[in-house]
Amino acid sequence: MSMTQIAAALYQLQQLDLELERVAAEQQVVAKSLQGNARLQELRIEHNSAQQQLRSRLQAQKEAEWALEELTRRLGAQEQRLYSGMVSNPKELNALQQEIQHLRTQQGRQEDTRKCSPVLMPGSSAAMKLCAGRNRDVRSPKLSKIPVNGAG
């Protein structure tokens, strides 16, 4: 490498170093001006609060989904027991049908809760549409066709 090439490389390095210093100083000026900005601080606090609410709602949604899975599992087991023919005692069949109806009702409520509790903001039109059917009646057409106590 010749002296002029070395000098040119050093000059470029010096120019880059000066540019880096200028940008760093500019960044400090911007950071200082933003530190005193009350609106920015309010927005940061609001953002942190929204992030916390999001984490909380996501956890609640996960818990609701786990509860729904458990209800679905229990409902499936009870329906299998009902339709397997293993239960022949009319009182036990009636109790089993009531248990299944109860589980279906819980399942419907849990599904509605799951739909109404996600990350949607309360009062939003999407949340209201999803929650409109919250109190619907969850009845199985299968259960109404099963004779109880020999009546059919």
N, C-alpha and C positions, 0 to 999 in steps of 0.2 A: 504494500500500500504506500502510495506517495504521500508527501506532506500535504498536498492540496486535498487529497481524498480524506485524510485524517482530519484536517481542518474543517472540511465540509460536513463530515459525520459529527464532529464535536459541535459545530454550529447548529445542526439539526437537533442534536440532543439538548443543547441549551434552549433552543426555541420551544421544544416540547416541554422542557422543565418550566420555562416561563409561562407557557399556556396552562400547565397543570397548576401552578401557583395562582394564576388569575382565576381559574375555574374554582379552585378551593376557596379563595377569598370571596368569590361571588356566592358560592354555596353557603358560606358562613353568614354573609349579609342576609341572604334569603331566609336562612334558618332563624336568625335573630329577629327578623321582621315578623316571621310567623309565630315565634314564641309569645310575643306580646299580643297576638291576634285573639281576642276573646271569642269571636265567632268560631274560629278554628278549634279552640279548646272545647267549646260547647259541642261542636260536631264530633270531636274525638270522644267525648264522654257519651254522647248519644250513640255513636258507633259501638263503643264498648258495651253499652247497655243492650243494644240490639243483638250483639254477638252472644252475650250471656243468655238472653231470652231464647235465641235460636238454639243454643246448646241445651237449655232446659226443655224446650219443646221437642227437640229431637229425641232426648232421653225419654220423655213422656210417651212419645210416639212409639219408640222401641218397646217400652214396657206394655203399651196397649197391644202391640202386635204379638208379643209373647203371650199375653193373657188370651188373646183371640186364638192363637195356635193351640193353647192348652184346652180351651173350650171346644174347639173343633175336634181335637183328639178325643176328649171325653165324650162328646156327642157321637162321634163315629163308633166308639166302643159300645155305647149304650144302644145305638141303633142296630149294631151288629148283634148284640144280645137279644134285642126285641125281635128282629126279623129272622134269627137263626132257628127259631122254634124250640129253643132250649127251655124257655119259660112258658109254663102252661097254666100256672095258678092265676086265676082271674084277678085276684087282688094284687099279685106281684106284677102282672101285665099292666094293670091300671097305674100302679105306682111307677113303673118303668116309663109308661107313656107320659105321665105327669113330669117325671124327671127330664125326659127328652124335650117336652114342651118348654120346661123351665130353662134348659140349656139353650134351646133355640132363641128364646127371648133374650137371654143373656148375650148370646152370640150376636143377635141383631143390634142390641144396645152397644156392644163392644165395637162392632163394625161402624156404627154411627159415630161413636166416640173417636175411633181411629180416623174417620173421614173429617171430623170437625176439629180435631186437635193438631193437625199437622202444622207446618210452618206458616200457615195462613194467618194473617193478622185478624184479630177479633173484629167483627163488624164489617169486614170486607164483603163485597157482593159475592165473591166466590165462596167464602165461608158460609154465608147465609144460604146459598143454593145447596151446598153440600149438607147443611144441617136441617134443611126443610123437612126431610123425611125422618127426622130423629125419633119421633114418637109413633112410627108406623107399627102395625101389628104384625108380628112374625109368627105365622101359623103354617104348619106343614100340611099340605093336602094329603100326604100319606097317612098321617095320624087320624084324620077324620074318617078314614075308610076302614080302620081296624076295629072289629067288633070287640066290645068289652062285656064280660059277664054273659056271653051268649047272645047279646042283642046285636043286630046287624042290619 
